[in-house]
């Protein structure tokens, strides 16, 4: 026999303001909504991809205050007041970010699913002033998995963008 527990239990939606790609987004979300889901489902920014939803593939990589994070592993409510950058925020109108242009020039993608996370991770890698030899790039990009195996081209793209002092 079912037990009537009354009104739905659990967290109720709360107002959350996020600054995404330089724009203010006033959202009403449950406190347990991940940053990934807030971006995709509430802010209508589908460029950030949901891969493993466990923080192991890097498809959901975004920049928060310039640092790369897996957006599936953090709650949106924790980033009120932070600057969040998604793949949609890199280009300047029709002018691609140099890392995006390098990925195109060096064919750093195949199916493209991992590409937004790869590009944002690469942008952070350059901002972190990491070494740009192939082994170092592979190490510092190791949190981003490409199921198609475009790693050589990704490394080439990151190195080329790094030489341009992006």
Backbone as numpy.savetxt, mean C-alpha at the origin, in Angstrom:
# Nx Ny Nz CAx CAy CAz Cx Cy Cz
-32.88 -24.67 20.48 -33.72 -23.50 20.48 -32.83 -22.25 20.48
-33.02 -21.31 19.50 -32.20 -20.10 19.44 -32.44 -19.22 20.65
-31.37 -18.57 21.06 -31.44 -17.65 22.19 -31.48 -16.23 21.64
-32.45 -15.45 22.10 -32.55 -14.06 21.68 -31.60 -13.24 22.53
-30.56 -12.66 21.89 -29.59 -11.88 22.64 -29.85 -10.38 22.49
-30.94 -10.02 21.87 -31.28 -8.62 21.75 -30.57 -7.96 20.58
-30.34 -6.66 20.69 -29.69 -5.94 19.58 -28.30 -6.49 19.30
-27.88 -6.27 18.08 -26.56 -6.74 17.66 -25.48 -6.26 18.62
-24.65 -7.20 19.03 -23.54 -6.85 19.91 -22.32 -6.50 19.06
-21.39 -5.81 19.61 -20.15 -5.50 18.91 -19.94 -4.01 18.77
-18.83 -3.65 18.20 -18.52 -2.23 18.08 -19.47 -1.53 17.11
-19.79 -0.32 17.43 -20.66 0.49 16.59 -19.81 1.43 15.76
-20.27 1.82 14.58 -19.50 2.73 13.74 -19.18 4.04 14.46
-17.99 4.54 14.18 -17.52 5.80 14.76 -16.97 6.67 13.64
-16.96 7.98 13.83 -16.37 8.85 12.80 -14.84 8.75 12.85
-14.23 8.63 11.69 -12.78 8.57 11.57 -12.39 9.47 10.40
-11.42 10.34 10.61 -10.92 11.20 9.55 -9.52 10.74 9.17
-9.36 10.40 7.90 -8.06 9.97 7.38 -7.61 10.94 6.29
-6.33 11.23 6.25 -5.76 12.04 5.18 -5.08 11.09 4.23
-5.70 10.91 3.06 -5.23 9.95 2.07 -4.90 10.70 0.79
-3.65 10.56 0.37 -3.18 11.23 -0.84 -3.44 12.72 -0.80
-3.26 13.30 0.40 -3.41 14.74 0.58 -4.84 15.23 0.71
-5.79 14.30 0.68 -7.20 14.70 0.79 -7.80 14.16 2.07
-8.66 14.95 2.68 -9.34 14.54 3.90 -10.52 13.64 3.55
-10.61 12.52 4.26 -11.72 11.58 4.08 -12.39 11.39 5.44
-13.63 11.86 5.54 -14.41 11.67 6.75 -15.22 10.40 6.57
-14.89 9.37 7.33 -15.52 8.07 7.21 -16.27 7.74 8.50
-17.25 6.90 8.38 -17.93 6.33 9.55 -17.75 4.83 9.43
-16.91 4.29 10.32 -16.53 2.88 10.24 -16.50 2.26 11.63
-16.60 0.95 11.67 -16.42 0.25 12.94 -14.94 0.34 13.33
-14.65 0.41 14.61 -13.25 0.53 15.05 -12.36 -0.63 14.61
-12.93 -1.77 14.28 -12.14 -2.93 13.90 -11.88 -3.04 12.39
-12.23 -2.02 11.62 -11.99 -2.02 10.18 -10.51 -1.77 9.92
-9.89 -2.62 9.11 -8.48 -2.43 8.79 -8.30 -1.23 7.88
-7.09 -0.73 7.86 -6.79 0.37 6.95 -7.03 -0.06 5.51
-6.66 -1.29 5.17 -6.89 -1.81 3.83 -8.37 -1.73 3.45
-9.24 -2.22 4.31 -10.67 -2.21 4.00 -11.22 -0.79 3.98
-10.70 0.08 4.83 -11.16 1.47 4.81 -10.80 2.13 3.48
-9.59 1.85 2.99 -9.17 2.43 1.71 -10.04 1.91 0.57
-10.21 0.62 0.50 -10.91 0.00 -0.62 -12.42 0.19 -0.56
-13.01 -0.04 0.60 -14.46 -0.11 0.71 -15.14 1.18 1.15
-14.41 2.04 1.84 -15.03 3.26 2.35 -14.53 4.51 1.63
-13.22 4.54 1.28 -12.66 5.71 0.60 -12.67 5.52 -0.92
-13.13 4.36 -1.39 -13.22 4.06 -2.82 -11.89 4.22 -3.55
-10.83 3.68 -2.93 -9.50 3.68 -3.52 -9.07 2.23 -3.69
-9.44 1.61 -4.80 -9.20 0.17 -4.98 -7.80 -0.22 -5.44
-6.90 0.76 -5.58 -5.55 0.44 -6.05 -4.77 -0.44 -5.08
-4.99 -0.27 -3.80 -4.35 -1.10 -2.80 -5.03 -2.46 -2.83
-4.25 -3.50 -3.01 -4.83 -4.83 -3.23 -4.86 -5.66 -1.96
-5.89 -6.51 -1.88 -6.02 -7.47 -0.79 -5.49 -8.80 -1.31
-4.37 -9.22 -0.77 -3.77 -10.49 -1.18 -4.03 -11.55 -0.14
-3.10 -11.70 0.78 -3.19 -12.77 1.77 -4.02 -12.39 2.99
-4.17 -11.09 3.25 -4.87 -10.58 4.44 -4.19 -11.03 5.73
-2.89 -11.35 5.64 -2.11 -11.81 6.80 -0.78 -11.11 6.93
-0.48 -10.15 6.05 0.76 -9.41 6.12 1.97 -10.12 5.55
1.77 -11.14 4.74 2.92 -11.87 4.21 3.19 -11.60 2.74
2.26 -11.03 2.00 2.48 -10.89 0.55 2.86 -9.48 0.12
2.50 -8.46 0.89 2.85 -7.08 0.55 1.96 -6.41 -0.47
0.93 -7.09 -0.97 0.05 -6.49 -1.97 -0.65 -5.24 -1.42
-0.82 -5.17 -0.13 -1.56 -4.06 0.49 -0.64 -2.95 1.01
0.62 -2.95 0.59 1.57 -1.96 1.09 1.13 -0.54 0.73
1.12 0.32 1.73 0.88 1.76 1.56 1.93 2.49 2.38
2.01 3.79 2.19 2.91 4.61 2.99 2.10 5.35 4.04
2.56 5.29 5.28 1.95 6.06 6.37 3.06 6.94 6.93
2.89 8.24 6.78 3.94 9.19 7.17 5.27 8.82 6.53
5.21 8.36 5.28 6.40 8.03 4.52 6.98 6.65 4.76
6.43 5.92 5.71 6.93 4.57 6.01 5.99 3.53 5.43
6.56 2.48 4.88 5.74 1.42 4.28 5.17 0.51 5.36
3.90 0.19 5.19 3.25 -0.73 6.11 2.31 -1.63 5.31
2.01 -2.78 5.89 0.98 -3.66 5.34 -0.35 -3.18 5.90
-1.18 -2.62 5.04 -2.42 -2.01 5.51 -3.44 -3.03 6.02
-3.22 -4.32 5.74 -4.14 -5.34 6.24 -3.88 -5.65 7.71
-2.76 -5.19 8.25 -2.39 -5.53 9.63 -2.60 -4.40 10.62
-3.23 -3.33 10.20 -3.42 -2.20 11.08 -4.85 -1.69 10.96
-5.35 -1.12 12.02 -6.71 -0.59 12.01 -6.72 0.85 11.50
-7.71 1.18 10.73 -7.81 2.53 10.16 -7.85 3.59 11.25
-8.56 3.31 12.31 -8.74 4.29 13.38 -7.41 4.70 14.01
-6.40 3.87 13.87 -5.08 4.16 14.44 -4.32 5.21 13.63
-4.82 5.58 12.47 -4.07 6.46 11.58 -4.73 7.82 11.38
-5.62 8.18 12.29 -6.16 9.54 12.29 -4.99 10.50 12.49
-4.90 11.50 11.63 -3.82 12.47 11.74 -2.57 12.10 10.96
-2.50 10.88 10.42 -1.34 10.45 9.64 -1.53 10.81 8.18
-0.43 10.88 7.45 -0.46 11.07 5.99 -0.37 9.69 5.35
-1.41 9.30 4.67 -1.46 7.98 4.03 -1.33 8.20 2.52
-0.41 7.43 1.92 -0.24 7.51 0.47 -0.52 6.14 -0.12
-1.40 6.12 -1.12 -1.71 4.90 -1.86 -1.18 5.07 -3.28
-1.28 4.03 -4.07 -0.81 4.10 -5.45 -1.52 5.22 -6.22
-2.77 5.49 -5.88 -3.52 6.56 -6.55 -2.92 7.94 -6.28
-2.13 8.07 -5.22 -1.58 9.36 -4.84 -0.18 9.64 -5.33
0.42 8.72 -6.07 1.81 8.93 -6.51 1.93 9.81 -7.74
1.11 9.59 -8.73 1.20 10.36 -9.97 0.79 11.80 -9.72
1.29 12.69 -10.55 0.92 14.10 -10.51 0.07 14.36 -11.74
-1.23 14.14 -11.61 -2.12 14.23 -12.77 -1.80 13.12 -13.75
-1.49 13.48 -14.97 -1.13 12.49 -15.99 0.36 12.13 -15.96
1.12 12.83 -15.14 2.57 12.60 -15.05 2.84 11.54 -14.00
3.36 10.40 -14.45 3.65 9.30 -13.53 4.77 9.65 -12.56
4.70 9.07 -11.38 5.81 9.14 -10.44 6.98 8.43 -11.10
8.21 8.87 -10.88 9.36 8.21 -11.51 9.43 6.70 -11.26
8.97 6.24 -10.10 8.99 4.79 -9.84 7.96 4.08 -10.72
6.79 4.68 -10.89 5.80 4.11 -11.79 6.34 4.05 -13.21
6.99 5.11 -13.65 7.57 5.14 -15.00 8.65 4.08 -15.15
9.46 3.89 -14.11 10.52 2.87 -14.16 9.93 1.47 -14.25
8.84 1.22 -13.53 8.19 -0.09 -13.61 7.67 -0.35 -15.02
7.12 0.68 -15.66 6.67 0.52 -17.04 7.85 0.29 -17.98
8.88 1.10 -17.84 10.04 1.01 -18.73 10.75 -0.34 -18.63
10.80 -0.90 -17.41 11.54 -2.15 -17.19 10.61 -3.36 -17.09
9.34 -3.18 -17.44 8.36 -4.27 -17.40 8.37 -4.96 -16.04
8.25 -4.14 -14.99 8.32 -4.65 -13.62 7.02 -5.27 -13.13
6.19 -5.71 -14.02 4.93 -6.36 -13.63 4.49 -7.30 -14.73
3.70 -8.26 -14.36 3.09 -9.13 -15.36 1.58 -9.03 -15.20
1.02 -9.70 -14.22 -0.43 -9.60 -14.04 -0.80 -8.25 -13.44
0.12 -7.62 -12.70 -0.12 -6.31 -12.13 -0.73 -6.29 -10.74
-1.12 -7.44 -10.21 -1.82 -7.45 -8.93 -0.94 -6.93 -7.80
0.32 -7.34 -7.78 1.23 -6.93 -6.72 1.84 -5.56 -6.96
1.69 -5.03 -8.16 2.42 -3.84 -8.58 2.20 -2.63 -7.68
0.99 -2.28 -7.26 0.85 -1.12 -6.38 1.68 -1.25 -5.10
1.62 -2.40 -4.47 2.41 -2.61 -3.25 3.90 -2.61 -3.53
4.30 -3.21 -4.65 5.72 -3.22 -5.03 6.21 -1.79 -5.23
5.45 -0.99 -5.94 5.87 0.39 -6.24 5.97 1.20 -4.95
4.99 1.11 -4.08 5.04 1.88 -2.84 6.18 1.42 -1.95
6.43 0.12 -1.92 7.56 -0.38 -1.14 8.87 0.14 -1.73
8.97 0.18 -3.05 10.17 0.68 -3.71 10.38 2.17 -3.46
9.30 2.94 -3.46 9.40 4.37 -3.15 9.96 4.54 -1.73
9.46 3.75 -0.79 9.96 3.82 0.58 11.41 3.38 0.67
11.77 2.33 -0.06 13.15 1.84 -0.07 14.10 2.97 -0.47
13.75 3.72 -1.49 14.62 4.83 -1.92 14.64 5.93 -0.87
13.50 6.23 -0.27 13.45 7.26 0.78 14.27 6.85 2.01
14.36 5.55 2.25 15.13 5.02 3.38 16.63 5.05 3.10
17.00 5.43 1.88 18.41 5.51 1.47 19.11 4.15 1.58
18.41 3.11 1.18 18.98 1.76 1.18 19.98 1.62 0.03
20.92 0.68 0.15 21.83 0.41 -0.97 21.04 -0.07 -2.19
21.57 0.21 -3.37 20.84 -0.10 -4.59 21.49 -1.19 -5.44
22.31 -2.03 -4.82 22.80 -3.19 -5.54 21.67 -4.23 -5.58
21.75 -5.15 -6.52 20.67 -6.12 -6.71 20.33 -6.89 -5.44
21.34 -7.36 -4.72 21.09 -8.16 -3.51 20.37 -7.33 -2.45
20.76 -6.07 -2.29 20.12 -5.22 -1.29 18.67 -4.91 -1.67
18.45 -4.62 -2.94 17.08 -4.35 -3.39 16.22 -5.57 -3.14
16.71 -6.75 -3.49 15.95 -7.98 -3.25 15.64 -8.15 -1.76
16.61 -7.88 -0.91 16.42 -8.02 0.54 15.36 -7.05 1.04
15.47 -5.78 0.66 14.56 -4.76 1.19 13.20 -4.77 0.52
13.06 -5.51 -0.58 11.75 -5.69 -1.23 11.18 -7.07 -0.91
11.82 -7.82 -0.05 11.42 -9.22 0.19 10.04 -9.36 0.84
9.49 -8.31 1.38 8.15 -8.37 1.94 7.05 -8.26 0.89
7.45 -8.11 -0.35 6.49 -7.99 -1.45 6.68 -9.16 -2.41
5.68 -10.00 -2.47 5.74 -11.21 -3.29 5.10 -10.96 -4.64
5.75 -11.45 -5.70 5.21 -11.41 -7.05 4.98 -12.85 -7.49
3.74 -13.25 -7.59 3.43 -14.63 -7.96 3.81 -14.93 -9.41
3.93 -13.88 -10.23 4.30 -14.09 -11.64 5.80 -14.26 -11.82
6.58 -13.83 -10.84 8.03 -13.99 -10.91 8.74 -12.90 -11.68
8.26 -11.67 -11.62 8.89 -10.57 -12.36 10.01 -9.91 -11.55
10.63 -10.66 -10.65 11.60 -10.08 -9.71 12.77 -9.38 -10.40
13.33 -9.96 -11.43 14.49 -9.34 -12.12 14.09 -7.97 -12.64
12.93 -7.88 -13.25 12.47 -6.61 -13.81 12.13 -5.60 -12.71
11.61 -6.08 -11.60 11.32 -5.20 -10.46 12.62 -4.63 -9.93
13.62 -5.47 -9.74 14.93 -5.01 -9.25 15.52 -3.98 -10.22
15.43 -4.24 -11.52 15.94 -3.32 -12.52 15.21 -1.98 -12.45
13.90 -2.02 -12.25 13.11 -0.79 -12.17 13.50 0.03 -10.94
13.65 -0.62 -9.80 14.02 0.08 -8.57 15.41 0.70 -8.72
16.35 -0.07 -9.26 17.70 0.45 -9.45 17.71 1.64 -10.40
16.94 1.55 -11.48 16.90 2.65 -12.46 16.30 3.91 -11.83
15.22 3.75 -11.09 14.61 4.92 -10.42 15.57 5.50 -9.39
16.29 4.63 -8.70 17.25 5.09 -7.71 18.37 5.91 -8.32
18.78 5.56 -9.52 19.84 6.31 -10.22 19.35 7.70 -10.62
18.03 7.87 -10.71 17.46 9.18 -11.04 17.28 10.04 -9.80
17.69 9.50 -8.64 17.55 10.21 -7.36 16.09 10.56 -7.07
15.21 9.58 -7.21 13.78 9.76 -6.96 13.55 10.14 -5.52
